[in-house]
Amino acid sequence: MKSFLLLILFAFVMHISFAQTSSEIDRSKYFKLENASENSSNYRSELYSDIDTTWVNWQLRGYNFGLDPKLTPMYTTVNGILSTPYMIQVRGNEIEKNKKRWGFHVFEGYAKDDKSRITLLLNKHVENEKPVAELYYYGTEYNHSELAYNWFRIGSDVRQHSFLFSRDKAIFYGSLKLSNTLTLGNIGKEDLRKEEPQGDAEVNFEESAKHVNYNALKESENGTMFYDKDNNIVVIKVNGEWMKLIVEKLPEGIKYDF
């Protein structure tokens, strides 16, 4: 009987201890139902994770890159397929601080090597007086060199079909139909650089672009064309040799209003 009473007492103490431990975790902190508005009887849900710099995944570049673990909550994981009959929307805030990587990345999808990734950026750059949305397939080189970017295919998943895009190259396996004009590259000596500039291509983007121009012309195939702005001629590579393309003035009676 004495042993039975001791067993009951032990079970009671363990129950109280577990209850106290459970009550110390405020689960409403991690899952909340918020009122739709002040006087509404409808609710919306929110999920939260803690800020914890000791989280093991913060040691991995793919997790911490562009984020500050002292400010960013740990990743919230859904161990299953995420499905919605509506849509997925990514929104930052007025200062974009630690809401997205550097405030730019709105989507990342990793390949099976857990390093290569498809990335969608918004407003990292402004070019030609407009903000830019950027989509690329980043490889395992963590820099901005040409080797860092894989091919991004648009059109289908059939090899040697559709359209491939990388950092400075595009391959069109399909036909191209323009409903507007085609402008050849206007290239002169000031647009070319033989030596690759030192440092990151993102930092030295202007000089890096000149080196890309030089390599593109040096390694070009037959049929490559560009406008030589220094000499005001159109040139084309034929049988491995650059040649001037013969042009002539418009015939009599033909005149454009533009």
C-alpha angles and dihedrals in degrees: 000000000000091000091050092052091049090052091051090048092050092050091050092051091049091050092052091047093050092046091052092048092049093047091053089065108077099208091184086070090069100037119034137178109210127194113252088226138342096276099028125114090205126094142204126203132233132189123209139187128197127253106247123161091193093065106129095227091060085075090066118086093220089063105037100034108122094359132096112225089203089063106023122080117233116270114278108223129205107201096207143041112308109221132173134174088213123043144282115247129187117205131173127192137251094285099026090219110169092334092111132004102294086338091286112083115088098165138021127177117185127214123227091273086065089227109068111076147175109235133192117197132185127204099346088132139026114212129173088004095300134096114254133227110205131198122182145147107242118202132207095283106098097211140070099263122126090255090060093070126072126198119284111206122207122187108033144345094252116118117244090014133095123017130311125202130188134160099295104357139068128188118199110198090173130062122279121220119185122202090189139027132316117219121198119220111274100219130173137160091279090060096056133079123178098196121062110244117245120249134025118343091222091058095042095037097144096052091039090056090054090054090050089054091051094050092045092055095041093051096036123133130228111291095038112141136188140159113253099215093186092062100022095236136123112233132194132188112239122177090346095308130105111237135181115252110229114235132171139195121274116277119261113284097023114113132153125215093222 
